[in-house]
Amino acid sequence: MNDNRFMSSSQAQAAQIDIGLRSYMLGVYNHMTTALALTGLLALGLNFLSVSNGQLTPIGELFFLSPLKWVVILAPLGMVFYISAKLQSISSSKARNLFYIYAGLMGLSLSSLLLVYTGESVVRVFFITAASFAGLSIYGYTTKKSLSGLGSFLIMGVFGLIIAQIVNIFLASSGLDFMISIIGVLIFAGLTAYDTQKIKNMYYAADDRETAGKKSIIGALTLYLDFILMFQFLLSLLGNRE
């Protein structure tokens, strides 16, 4: 007869896996939150140095009007490709440091949004994004339904979104821009849930510390991008322009 006061070996193993999974996911969210904080601080810092009495300072002109602006815009994209290419051959600690460098570069790039939108609307949209992201990520973590089919559809949608944005560079259509923003919010909202479930499924209790560390950085980078892109599309829809 089983004694209900004690767990069976299978129950103990399942409990241990659950503890490990929670620790792993906490690491993912901690890395992501740190990166977002770094992005925000760099964006605010550059904006503070760039604007005085409503006018661009010499630093602002250097970052936003000179050819250096293209470096600021394209550097985060280059860093993503570099991290992805090097991830298997570098240590988890170096991957983490590269991720934080990337987040800082993204902060410099996103600082231009504070020149376009009011600070109040940026803060408001940030908290809307944070609340939406939290709900979607919790759903992705807790749902028993597989979201793999949804993920394939959404990833195809990302490519369609990129094509539409390129086309609109030449058309400069406000209506198309509005539609792109709505579709962008929906795509990255869905990807938040999908990616959370995928990151959860990446966990394997027998991973060594180095492998688990790299998986944690991959997951944090993925969710960070989902958050940033959802925030940008929501800001395009809900932000008040200066």
C-alpha positions as CSV (number, residue, x, y, z in Angstrom):
1,M,0.0,0.0,0.0
2,N,1.3,3.5,-0.9
3,D,1.8,6.0,1.9
4,N,0.2,9.2,0.8
5,R,2.5,11.2,3.1
6,F,5.4,10.5,0.8
7,M,6.0,11.1,-3.0
8,S,6.8,8.3,-5.3
9,S,10.1,8.4,-7.2
10,S,8.3,9.5,-10.4
11,Q,6.5,12.3,-8.5
12,A,9.8,13.4,-6.9
13,Q,11.4,13.5,-10.3
14,A,8.6,15.5,-11.8
15,A,8.7,17.9,-8.9
16,Q,12.5,18.4,-9.5
17,I,12.0,19.0,-13.2
18,D,9.3,21.6,-12.4
19,I,11.7,23.4,-10.0
20,G,14.4,23.4,-12.7
21,L,12.0,24.7,-15.3
22,R,10.8,27.5,-13.1
23,S,14.5,28.5,-12.4
24,Y,15.3,28.3,-16.1
25,M,12.3,30.5,-17.1
26,L,13.1,33.0,-14.3
27,G,16.6,33.3,-15.8
28,V,15.1,34.0,-19.2
29,Y,12.9,36.7,-17.8
30,N,15.7,38.2,-15.7
31,H,18.0,38.5,-18.7
32,M,15.2,40.0,-20.8
33,T,14.2,42.5,-18.1
34,T,17.8,43.6,-17.6
35,A,18.1,44.1,-21.3
36,L,14.9,46.2,-21.5
37,A,16.1,48.4,-18.6
38,L,19.5,48.9,-20.3
39,T,17.7,49.8,-23.5
40,G,15.5,52.4,-21.7
41,L,18.4,54.0,-19.9
42,L,20.5,54.4,-23.0
43,A,17.5,55.8,-24.9
44,L,16.7,58.3,-22.2
45,G,20.4,59.2,-21.7
46,L,21.0,59.9,-25.4
47,N,17.7,61.9,-25.7
48,F,18.7,64.0,-22.6
49,L,22.1,64.8,-24.3
50,S,20.5,65.4,-27.7
51,V,17.8,67.9,-27.0
52,S,17.9,71.3,-25.2
53,N,15.1,73.8,-25.2
54,G,13.4,71.9,-28.0
55,Q,16.4,72.0,-30.3
56,L,19.0,69.4,-31.1
57,T,22.3,69.8,-29.4
58,P,25.6,69.1,-31.3
59,I,25.4,65.6,-29.9
60,G,21.9,65.2,-31.2
61,E,22.9,66.5,-34.6
62,L,25.8,64.0,-34.6
63,F,23.6,61.0,-33.8
64,F,20.4,61.9,-35.8
65,L,21.5,64.1,-38.7
66,S,25.0,63.0,-39.6
67,P,25.9,59.7,-41.4
68,L,26.5,58.3,-37.9
69,K,22.7,57.8,-37.7
70,W,22.9,54.9,-40.1
71,V,25.5,53.2,-37.8
72,V,23.1,53.7,-34.9
73,I,20.2,52.3,-36.9
74,L,21.9,49.3,-38.4
75,A,24.3,48.3,-35.6
76,P,21.6,46.4,-33.6
77,L,20.7,44.4,-36.7
78,G,24.3,43.5,-37.2
79,M,24.6,42.5,-33.6
80,V,21.7,40.1,-33.9
81,F,23.3,38.3,-36.9
82,Y,26.6,38.2,-35.1
83,I,25.2,36.7,-31.9
84,S,23.2,34.1,-33.9
85,A,26.3,33.1,-35.9
86,K,28.6,32.9,-32.9
87,L,26.3,31.5,-30.2
88,Q,27.5,27.8,-30.6
89,S,31.2,28.7,-30.4
90,I,31.2,31.2,-27.5
91,S,30.6,30.8,-23.8
92,S,27.3,31.5,-22.2
93,S,28.8,34.5,-20.3
94,K,30.1,36.0,-23.5
95,A,26.7,35.5,-25.1
96,R,25.1,37.3,-22.2
97,N,27.5,40.2,-22.5
98,L,26.9,40.4,-26.3
99,F,23.1,40.4,-25.6
100,Y,23.5,43.3,-23.2
101,I,25.7,45.2,-25.7
102,Y,23.0,44.6,-28.3
103,A,20.3,46.0,-25.9
104,G,22.4,49.1,-25.3
105,L,22.8,49.7,-29.1
106,M,19.0,49.2,-29.4
107,G,18.5,51.9,-26.8
108,L,20.6,54.3,-28.9
109,S,18.6,53.4,-32.0
110,L,15.2,53.8,-30.2
111,S,16.2,57.1,-28.7
112,S,14.9,58.8,-31.9
113,L,11.3,57.7,-30.9
114,L,11.5,60.3,-28.1
115,L,12.1,63.0,-30.7
116,V,8.9,61.9,-32.6
117,Y,6.5,61.0,-29.8
118,T,5.7,62.7,-26.5
119,G,7.3,61.2,-23.4
120,E,3.9,60.7,-21.8
121,S,2.6,58.6,-24.7
122,V,5.9,56.6,-24.8
123,V,5.5,55.7,-21.1
124,R,1.8,54.9,-21.5
125,V,2.4,52.6,-24.5
126,F,5.3,50.9,-22.7
127,F,3.0,49.9,-19.8
128,I,0.3,48.8,-22.2
129,T,2.9,46.6,-24.0
130,A,4.2,45.3,-20.7
131,A,0.8,44.3,-19.5
132,S,-0.1,42.7,-22.8
133,F,3.2,40.9,-23.0
134,A,2.9,39.5,-19.5
135,G,-0.6,38.1,-20.2
136,L,0.4,36.6,-23.5
137,S,3.6,35.1,-22.1
138,I,1.7,33.6,-19.1
139,Y,-0.8,32.0,-21.6
140,G,2.1,30.6,-23.7
141,Y,3.7,29.1,-20.6
142,T,0.5,27.6,-19.1
143,T,-1.5,26.4,-22.1
144,K,-1.6,22.7,-22.8
145,K,-2.4,23.4,-26.5
146,S,0.5,23.2,-28.9
147,L,1.1,26.6,-30.6
148,S,3.5,25.2,-33.2
149,G,1.1,25.6,-36.1
150,L,0.3,29.2,-35.1
151,G,4.0,29.9,-35.0
152,S,4.6,28.8,-38.6
153,F,1.7,31.0,-39.7
154,L,3.0,34.0,-37.7
155,I,6.6,33.7,-39.0
156,M,5.2,33.8,-42.6
157,G,3.3,36.9,-41.5
158,V,6.6,38.5,-40.4
159,F,8.0,38.1,-43.9
160,G,4.8,39.6,-45.4
161,L,5.1,42.5,-42.9
162,I,8.7,43.2,-44.0
163,I,7.7,43.2,-47.6
164,A,4.7,45.6,-46.9
165,Q,7.0,48.0,-45.0
166,I,9.5,48.1,-47.9
167,V,6.7,48.7,-50.4
168,N,5.3,51.5,-48.2
169,I,8.7,53.3,-48.2
170,F,8.0,54.1,-51.9
171,L,4.2,54.5,-51.5
172,A,4.3,56.5,-48.3
173,S,0.6,55.6,-47.7
174,S,-0.7,56.5,-44.3
175,G,-3.5,53.9,-44.7
176,L,-1.1,51.1,-45.4
177,D,1.1,52.3,-42.5
178,F,-1.9,52.0,-40.2
179,M,-2.7,48.5,-41.4
180,I,0.9,47.5,-41.0
181,S,0.9,48.7,-37.4
182,I,-2.3,46.7,-36.6
183,I,-1.0,43.6,-38.2
184,G,2.4,44.0,-36.6
185,V,0.8,44.2,-33.1
186,L,-1.2,41.0,-33.8
187,I,1.7,39.1,-35.2
188,F,4.1,39.9,-32.3
189,A,1.3,39.4,-29.7
190,G,0.9,35.9,-31.1
191,L,4.7,35.3,-31.3
192,T,5.0,36.2,-27.7
193,A,2.8,33.3,-26.7
194,Y,4.3,31.0,-29.2
195,D,7.9,31.8,-28.3
196,T,7.2,31.5,-24.6
197,Q,6.0,27.9,-25.2
198,K,8.9,27.1,-27.5
199,I,11.4,28.4,-24.9
200,K,9.7,26.4,-22.2
201,N,9.9,23.3,-24.4
202,M,13.6,23.9,-25.0
203,Y,14.3,23.2,-21.3
204,Y,15.8,19.8,-20.7
205,A,16.7,18.8,-17.1
206,A,19.9,17.0,-18.1
207,D,21.4,20.0,-19.8
208,D,24.8,21.1,-18.4
209,R,25.1,24.5,-17.0
210,E,26.8,26.0,-20.1
211,T,24.1,24.7,-22.4
212,A,21.3,25.8,-20.1
213,G,22.9,29.3,-19.9
214,K,23.0,29.6,-23.7
215,K,19.4,28.5,-24.0
216,S,18.5,31.1,-21.4
217,I,20.1,33.9,-23.5
218,I,18.5,32.7,-26.7
219,G,15.1,32.7,-25.0
220,A,15.7,36.2,-23.5
221,L,16.8,37.6,-26.9
222,T,13.7,36.1,-28.6
223,L,11.2,37.5,-26.1
224,Y,13.1,40.9,-26.0
225,L,12.6,41.3,-29.7
226,D,8.9,40.3,-29.4
227,F,8.5,43.0,-26.7
228,I,10.4,45.7,-28.6
229,L,8.6,45.2,-31.9
230,M,5.2,45.0,-30.3
231,F,6.0,48.2,-28.4
232,Q,7.0,50.0,-31.7
233,F,3.9,49.0,-33.5
234,L,1.7,49.9,-30.6
235,L,3.4,53.3,-30.4
236,S,2.8,53.9,-34.0
237,L,-0.9,53.3,-33.3
238,L,-1.4,54.9,-29.9
239,G,1.5,57.4,-29.6
240,N,1.0,61.2,-29.6
241,R,3.4,62.9,-31.8
242,E,5.5,66.0,-30.7
